[in-house]
Amino acid sequence: MQEEIDQRTVSITVQAAKLSGRVLKAAITAALQKMQQQRHSVKVGRNSLKRLAQGDGGINTIEVSGRLRSFERYARKYQIRYHIKKEVGSKPPRWTVYFKANQADALTAAFKAYTNKDLDRSKRPSLVAQLRKFKELVQMIGKDRVRNKEHGGPEL
């Protein structure tokens, strides 16, 4: 297991007329610089808690219950860095979200959009309730047809 962690493979593609030592050295140097930049750059979206705490450390938290995917969508859209930690043993599932953004306006816009979407979802009737309503309607129409046939009335 330790060997798997210590050994990593990096693929470098070089397009050259003649592959010399200098060209290979330049390609490896460029790849290492890019890997170093990625390691220290700010990553938008889901991050580790350690990476999120780097820098000024102004981390905020919020508890989210229910649908978490929609929160992730808005966080990426408004370029918010976040880390999600699930609370073990809670029903329904609850998550603590640690988040950080470069601009306060991005935070307020993201949470406003998320809460509006969440409120709209809670106002909509459930699909099961709608199906139950339509089932009752179809049964009533069927009963009316049977009654009209028995009494010799016109069919619908």
Sequence and secondary structure as in RCSB ss.txt:
>XXXX:A:sequence
MQEEIDQRTVSITVQAAKLSGRVLKAAITAALQKMQQQRHSVKVGRNSLKRLAQGDGGINTIEVSGRLRSFERYA
RKYQIRYHIKKEVGSKPPRWTVYFKANQADALTAAFKAYTNKDLDRSKRPSLVAQLRKFKELVQMIGKDRVRNKE
HGGPEL
>XXXX:A:secstr
 HHHHH          SS  HHHHHHHHHHHHHHHHHHHHS   EE  HHHHHSTT   EEEEEES  HHHHHHH
HHTT EEEEEE TT SS EEEEEEE S HHHHHHHHHHHHHHHHHHHHS  HHHHHHHHHHHHHHHHHHHHHHHH
TT    
